[in-house]
Amino acid sequence: MFGRGSPRLNLMLPKASKRKNSPKVSPKVRPTKDNGSTSSEKTRAAWNPAMEKTLVDLLHDHNTPEYRSQIGWTSVAWNKIVKEFHEKEQYVSFTKLQIQEKKKELKKAYKVLKEVRKQSGASWNNERGMFVAEPAVWANIIKSHPNAKRFRNKSFPLFEALGELHDGFACRGHFCSYFSKVLNLFNFNSDHDEDM
């Protein structure tokens, strides 16, 4: 005897009998390849500037060695951030993945604007929360950084707050450290040398 569904049994049965006995089963929902989430979890969240500020404030609150590892915030930190985010923004229900994606999006925007800041002729206006430059300078900026085009007439008030989060924190394997601690150590040694 052959087991049900074995290749030999399937070859021996006529095609008509295989169709009658096999029930039609709907295909299973499979996760997408990129993040392992289903399409229902991939719906895009609608964010406003107040919610973005709430997220950045929560990231600042959890920017401690207890919650931030070498590669970013720990899962415990993310769970607390999501919980506190939903306590502060009660009318939305974002998933942990959607909140993490927004953090990545904000970091990417910060990196683009940080590169814009290096361009000569562009200056940061704190009151408006945006870069100010002549049209010719903006043309060069957009040519070298196409993602910066959306910030030509749009403010990004979280630039300084994101700089505090992401600047000075570098990871290189086991030698992950805060640059500010290294600089403080260097300044201490410099002051010590001057006293001698």
Rosetta silent file (secondary structure, phi, psi, omega in degrees, C-alpha in Angstrom):
SEQUENCE: MFGRGSPRLNLMLPKASKRKNSPKVSPKVRPTKDNGSTSSEKTRAAWNPAMEKTLVDLLHDHNTPEYRSQIGWTSVAWNKIVKEFHEKEQYVSFTKLQIQEKKKELKKAYKVLKEVRKQSGASWNNERGMFVAEPAVWANIIKSHPNAKRFRNKSFPLFEALGELHDGFACRGHFCSYFSKVLNLFNFNSDHDEDM
SCORE:     score description
SCORE:     0.000 S_00000001
   1 L     0.000  146.690  177.032    0.000    0.000    0.000 S_00000001
   2 L  -107.266  143.990  177.730    1.053    3.509   -0.677 S_00000001
   3 L   -67.986  150.511 -179.790    0.405    6.382    1.693 S_00000001
   4 L   -62.803  128.733 -179.723   -2.193    8.932    0.733 S_00000001
   5 L    89.117    2.592  179.349   -0.593   11.723   -1.267 S_00000001
   6 L   -74.745  153.554 -177.972    2.516    9.738   -2.151 S_00000001
   7 H   -60.820  -37.183 -179.198    3.920   10.254   -5.663 S_00000001
   8 H   -67.671  -41.256  178.782    3.409    6.616   -6.640 S_00000001
   9 H   -63.647  -41.476  179.220   -0.235    6.618   -5.601 S_00000001
  10 H   -62.311  -33.996  178.737   -0.812    9.829   -7.521 S_00000001
  11 H   -71.965  -33.361 -177.151    0.656    8.255  -10.659 S_00000001
  12 H   -78.222  -28.932 -178.350   -1.549    5.164  -10.346 S_00000001
  13 L   -77.415  144.107  174.304   -4.823    7.028   -9.856 S_00000001
  14 L   -69.868  154.741 -175.936   -6.645    8.335  -12.888 S_00000001
  15 H   -61.036  -37.505 -177.667   -6.766   12.089  -13.230 S_00000001
  16 H   -64.356  -40.813 -178.402  -10.544   12.271  -12.838 S_00000001
  17 H   -70.795  -30.293  177.855  -10.545   10.518   -9.463 S_00000001
  18 H   -65.461  -37.974 -178.280   -7.800   12.806   -8.146 S_00000001
  19 H   -70.937  -37.999 -177.399   -9.912   15.856   -8.906 S_00000001
  20 H   -69.132  -39.564 -174.892  -13.067   14.508   -7.273 S_00000001
  21 H   -83.384  -23.067 -177.402  -11.420   13.488   -4.007 S_00000001
  22 L   -88.119  117.246  178.837   -9.171   16.482   -3.511 S_00000001
  23 L   -72.424  152.114  177.292  -11.026   19.363   -1.901 S_00000001
  24 L   -79.543  124.718 -178.367  -10.280   22.873   -3.076 S_00000001
  25 L  -117.190  134.564  178.153   -8.212   24.644   -0.480 S_00000001
  26 L   -73.620  148.102 -178.898   -7.555   28.335   -0.523 S_00000001
  27 L   -66.072  148.210  179.162   -3.887   29.286   -0.528 S_00000001
  28 L   -77.297  149.965  175.948   -2.363   30.201    2.812 S_00000001
  29 L   -75.709  124.789 -179.526   -1.336   33.761    3.512 S_00000001
  30 L  -109.816  145.572  177.210    2.419   33.897    3.368 S_00000001
  31 L   -67.757  152.711  176.088    4.615   36.592    4.824 S_00000001
  32 L   -71.987  161.373 -174.125    6.399   38.908    2.440 S_00000001
  33 L   -73.068  -33.515 -169.383   10.099   38.336    1.917 S_00000001
  34 L   -70.300  -52.447 -176.498   11.459   41.663    3.152 S_00000001
  35 L  -119.510   -0.834 -179.550   10.372   41.881    6.821 S_00000001
  36 L    77.377   15.859  179.912    8.381   38.719    7.376 S_00000001
  37 L  -105.668  154.814  179.813    5.154   40.615    7.910 S_00000001
  38 L   -79.737  170.295 -176.750    1.866   40.034    6.168 S_00000001
  39 L   -65.830  -28.081  178.878    0.286   42.548    3.834 S_00000001
  40 L   -68.270  -29.014  177.857   -2.158   43.662    6.539 S_00000001
  41 L   -81.801  -14.524 -176.686    0.808   44.740    8.693 S_00000001
  42 L   -88.159    6.237  179.475    2.393   46.579    5.756 S_00000001
  43 L   -64.940  141.729 -175.409   -0.310   49.260    5.617 S_00000001
  44 L   -78.515  132.940  179.426    1.221   52.705    5.686 S_00000001
  45 L   -84.654  143.561  177.727    0.718   54.716    8.843 S_00000001
  46 L   -97.283  112.516 -177.106   -0.412   58.333    8.605 S_00000001
  47 L  -106.375  149.916  171.081    1.867   60.489   10.756 S_00000001
  48 L  -122.288  167.576 -176.150    1.624   64.167   11.632 S_00000001
  49 H   -59.005  -33.311  179.341    4.368   66.436   13.043 S_00000001
  50 H   -66.112  -40.127  178.605    3.028   66.177   16.615 S_00000001
  51 H   -68.967  -37.087  176.868    3.237   62.379   16.529 S_00000001
  52 H   -62.134  -42.200  178.675    6.756   62.565   15.072 S_00000001
  53 H   -64.868  -40.049  177.123    7.786   64.847   17.942 S_00000001
  54 H   -59.423  -43.716  179.339    6.230   62.440   20.457 S_00000001
  55 H   -62.914  -45.962 -179.351    8.257   59.594   18.958 S_00000001
  56 H   -64.903  -38.744  176.996   11.516   61.568   19.036 S_00000001
  57 H   -62.650  -41.292  178.489   10.854   62.627   22.644 S_00000001
  58 H   -66.752  -37.137  176.339   10.297   58.996   23.620 S_00000001
  59 H   -63.773  -38.026  176.576   13.504   57.992   21.835 S_00000001
  60 H   -65.018  -40.987  179.628   15.330   60.663   23.861 S_00000001
  61 H   -62.770  -31.683 -177.520   13.788   59.331   27.078 S_00000001
  62 L  -103.207   19.400  179.526   15.048   55.838   26.255 S_00000001
  63 L   -90.432   60.150  179.676   18.478   56.927   24.994 S_00000001
  64 L  -125.335  158.877  178.636   20.314   55.332   27.909 S_00000001
  65 L   -57.585  -26.454  178.310   22.760   52.406   28.061 S_00000001
  66 L   -64.700  -36.042 -174.794   19.990   50.384   29.702 S_00000001
  67 L  -108.456  -14.134 -176.686   17.766   50.672   26.614 S_00000001
  68 E  -115.417  122.027 -179.853   20.195   51.334   23.772 S_00000001
  69 E   -96.559 -167.610 -178.533   22.553   48.618   22.595 S_00000001
  70 L   -64.803  -31.001 -175.320   25.378   48.721   20.070 S_00000001
  71 L  -107.682    3.796  178.846   23.033   48.539   17.101 S_00000001
  72 E   142.682 -161.822 -178.989   20.110   50.568   18.395 S_00000001
  73 E   -73.899  144.818 -179.756   17.326   50.370   20.913 S_00000001
  74 L   -74.654  166.992  178.987   16.683   47.018   22.576 S_00000001
  75 H   -66.171  -32.706  176.407   13.418   45.118   22.164 S_00000001
  76 H   -62.938  -43.492  178.641   12.520   45.997   25.767 S_00000001
  77 H   -62.608  -44.345 -179.481   12.991   49.675   24.908 S_00000001
  78 H   -63.494  -38.786  177.872   10.893   49.366   21.750 S_00000001
  79 H   -63.246  -41.678  177.494    8.091   47.677   23.684 S_00000001
  80 H   -67.424  -40.279  179.511    8.129   50.514   26.249 S_00000001
  81 H   -61.854  -44.906  179.995    8.322   53.154   23.511 S_00000001
  82 H   -63.136  -44.366 -179.319    5.317   51.667   21.715 S_00000001
  83 H   -62.137  -47.947 -179.679    3.328   51.423   24.958 S_00000001
  84 H   -67.800  -33.544  176.697    4.126   54.998   25.982 S_00000001
  85 H   -62.204  -44.017  179.941    3.463   56.241   22.448 S_00000001
  86 H   -70.200  -26.681  175.139   -0.031   54.748   22.539 S_00000001
  87 H   -70.334  -38.382 -179.006   -0.615   56.285   25.984 S_00000001
  88 H   -80.894  -36.858 -179.510    0.297   59.746   24.658 S_00000001
  89 L  -113.096   79.105 -170.805   -1.344   59.381   21.228 S_00000001
  90 L   -73.035  -19.885 -175.731   -4.516   57.507   22.166 S_00000001
  91 L   -86.732   -1.393  176.751   -6.360   58.002   18.883 S_00000001
  92 L  -120.056  155.638  176.177   -3.872   55.972   16.804 S_00000001
  93 L  -136.358   80.773  178.137   -2.875   52.335   16.978 S_00000001
  94 L   -85.732  148.311  174.650    0.404   51.850   15.176 S_00000001
  95 L   -79.842  166.286  177.481    2.226   48.560   15.310 S_00000001
  96 H   -59.395  -40.336 -179.968    5.740   48.280   16.642 S_00000001
  97 H   -63.789  -40.805  179.775    6.971   47.782   13.077 S_00000001
  98 H   -65.324  -37.756  178.927    5.241   50.958   11.866 S_00000001
  99 H   -69.721  -39.781  177.441    6.826   52.985   14.669 S_00000001
 100 H   -65.878  -37.649  177.703   10.258   51.507   13.940 S_00000001
 101 H   -65.090  -38.071  178.068    9.836   52.285   10.235 S_00000001
 102 H   -65.428  -38.520  176.544    8.977   55.897   11.076 S_00000001
 103 H   -61.536  -42.415  177.822   12.132   56.129   13.189 S_00000001
 104 H   -63.645  -40.256  179.654   14.157   54.833   10.217 S_00000001
 105 H   -64.223  -42.792  178.414   12.465   57.357    7.929 S_00000001
 106 H   -65.142  -39.739  178.944   13.269   60.236   10.299 S_00000001
 107 H   -64.990  -39.967  178.833   16.888   59.097   10.592 S_00000001
 108 H   -63.878  -42.570  178.001   17.183   58.917    6.807 S_00000001
 109 H   -64.256  -39.175  177.928   15.793   62.452    6.464 S_00000001
 110 H   -62.153  -43.932 -179.493   18.214   63.652    9.138 S_00000001
 111 H   -62.559  -39.946  178.208   21.178   62.121    7.298 S_00000001
 112 H   -62.345  -47.330 -178.597   20.142   63.819    4.051 S_00000001
 113 H   -68.723  -28.945  176.174   19.831   67.195    5.770 S_00000001
 114 H   -65.275  -38.136  176.083   23.126   66.669    7.553 S_00000001
 115 H   -68.637  -36.404  177.807   24.776   66.284    4.133 S_00000001
 116 H   -63.327  -38.269 -178.618   22.981   69.423    2.919 S_00000001
 117 H   -62.333  -26.338  179.782   24.391   71.296    5.897 S_00000001
 118 H   -75.608  -18.214 -179.136   27.918   70.492    4.674 S_00000001
 119 L   -70.828  137.840  177.159   27.291   72.282    1.377 S_00000001
 120 L   -75.416  141.558 -179.797   28.682   75.776    1.185 S_00000001
 121 L    97.085  -12.859  178.021   26.066   78.451    0.705 S_00000001
 122 L  -103.335  133.395  179.235   23.337   76.626    2.653 S_00000001
 123 E  -129.576  148.713 -178.617   22.511   77.795    6.158 S_00000001
 124 E   -89.478  128.305  177.825   20.142   76.413    8.781 S_00000001
 125 E  -102.570  109.381 -177.357   17.359   78.734    9.946 S_00000001
 126 L   -65.617  -37.635 -178.516   16.330   77.760   13.499 S_00000001
 127 L   -64.065  -42.951 -178.201   13.153   79.868   13.487 S_00000001
 128 L   -89.032  -19.104 -179.371   11.796   78.266   10.334 S_00000001
 129 L    68.914   38.279 -178.863   13.382   74.860   10.935 S_00000001
 130 E  -154.011  167.659  178.153   14.701   74.614    7.388 S_00000001
 131 E   -85.719  143.418  178.353   17.677   75.312    5.179 S_00000001
 132 E  -120.093  129.193  179.328   17.942   78.616    3.391 S_00000001
 133 L  -157.825  161.130  176.298   19.981   78.919    0.199 S_00000001
 134 L   -69.238  156.385  179.757   20.018   80.648   -3.142 S_00000001
 135 H   -57.572  -36.115  178.909   18.306   78.848   -6.057 S_00000001
 136 H   -66.766  -37.964  177.893   21.656   78.063   -7.689 S_00000001
 137 H   -66.281  -43.063  178.321   22.911   76.478   -4.451 S_00000001
 138 H   -62.087  -36.520  178.141   19.698   74.449   -4.155 S_00000001
 139 H   -61.436  -42.376  177.549   20.169   73.250   -7.720 S_00000001
 140 H   -66.894  -40.297  179.857   23.635   71.937   -6.785 S_00000001
 141 H   -62.525  -46.582 -178.225   22.306   70.395   -3.572 S_00000001
 142 H   -66.817  -33.418  177.922   19.470   68.604   -5.380 S_00000001
 143 H   -65.812  -42.133 -178.783   21.883   67.423   -8.051 S_00000001
 144 H   -84.457  -26.486  179.461   24.202   65.871   -5.482 S_00000001
 145 L  -134.777   84.422 -176.534   21.437   64.780   -3.048 S_00000001
 146 H   -59.177  -27.917  179.840   18.154   64.115   -4.905 S_00000001
 147 H   -71.558  -12.329 -179.514   16.362   63.154   -1.670 S_00000001
 148 H   -80.819   -9.311 -176.006   16.890   66.695   -0.356 S_00000001
 149 H   -57.756  -37.218 -176.655   14.467   68.157   -2.922 S_00000001
 150 H   -70.135  -15.908 -179.143   11.461   67.751   -0.630 S_00000001
 151 H   -95.843    6.940  179.879   13.136   69.915    2.034 S_00000001
 152 L   -65.693  -41.134 -179.266   13.582   72.915   -0.227 S_00000001
 153 L  -120.917   12.825 -176.984   10.261   74.427    0.878 S_00000001
 154 L  -119.681  135.093  178.884    9.438   72.135    3.802 S_00000001
 155 L   -82.230  157.264  177.483   10.576   72.592    7.370 S_00000001
 156 L  -137.205   79.601 -173.138   12.102   69.818    9.451 S_00000001
 157 L   -68.113  -11.489 -178.125   11.896   71.013   13.072 S_00000001
 158 L   -89.860    6.653 -175.638   13.241   67.735   14.465 S_00000001
 159 H   -57.340  -50.391 -177.610   16.693   68.216   12.904 S_00000001
 160 H   -66.510  -41.570 -179.501   18.455   69.302   16.111 S_00000001
 161 H   -64.758  -39.164  177.634   16.694   66.681   18.272 S_00000001
 162 H   -70.987  -30.749  175.647   17.634   63.903   15.860 S_00000001
 163 H   -62.951  -40.122  177.358   21.198   65.195   15.801 S_00000001
 164 H   -64.288  -32.651  179.966   21.369   64.737   19.574 S_00000001
 165 H   -75.585  -43.311 -168.270   20.145   61.152   19.130 S_00000001
 166 H  -103.674  -23.392  178.883   22.301   60.044   16.227 S_00000001
 167 L   -81.604  142.661  178.340   25.462   62.141   16.262 S_00000001
 168 L    85.046    2.655  178.248   28.286   60.968   18.455 S_00000001
 169 E  -119.522  110.354 -178.601   27.098   57.384   18.537 S_00000001
 170 E  -128.180  142.381  179.855   29.122   55.083   16.340 S_00000001
 171 L  -118.390  126.778  174.778   29.277   51.326   16.281 S_00000001
 172 L  -137.184   76.979  178.599   32.266   49.371   15.140 S_00000001
 173 H    62.747 -125.483 -177.986   31.807   45.835   16.398 S_00000001
 174 H   -78.031   -9.200 -175.966   33.086   45.427   19.927 S_00000001
 175 H  -102.517   32.723  179.577   34.451   48.968   19.984 S_00000001
 176 L   -70.247  128.990 -177.730   31.099   50.733   19.978 S_00000001
 177 E  -152.848  164.506  173.260   31.385   53.928   21.979 S_00000001
 178 E   -88.513  128.207  179.182   30.034   57.403   22.412 S_00000001
 179 H   -64.658  -31.176 -178.703   32.344   59.967   20.830 S_00000001
 180 H   -63.130  -36.948  177.640   31.386   62.476   23.486 S_00000001
 181 H   -65.524  -40.111  178.530   32.897   60.241   26.185 S_00000001
 182 H   -64.520  -43.059  179.649   36.080   59.938   24.158 S_00000001
 183 H   -64.742  -40.239  177.275   36.202   63.700   23.661 S_00000001
 184 H   -62.329  -40.593  177.618   35.662   64.288   27.371 S_00000001
 185 H   -63.783  -42.685  178.765   38.503   61.919   28.128 S_00000001
 186 H   -63.330  -43.827  179.090   40.680   63.709   25.579 S_00000001
 187 H   -64.003  -37.809  177.431   39.803   67.110   27.055 S_00000001
 188 H   -62.025  -43.764  179.242   40.600   65.816   30.553 S_00000001
 189 H   -65.622  -38.005  179.665   44.038   64.660   29.377 S_00000001
 190 H   -64.904  -44.077  179.430   44.663   67.986   27.631 S_00000001
 191 H   -64.620  -38.565 -179.471   43.779   69.948   30.791 S_00000001
 192 H   -65.054  -39.806 -179.482   45.948   67.621   32.843 S_00000001
 193 H   -67.427  -36.013 -178.512   48.913   68.132   30.505 S_00000001
 194 H   -69.515  -30.024 -179.623   48.561   71.923   30.707 S_00000001
 195 H   -69.374  -25.432 -177.172   48.704   71.830   34.514 S_00000001
 196 L   -76.758    0.000    0.000   52.100   70.149   34.424 S_00000001
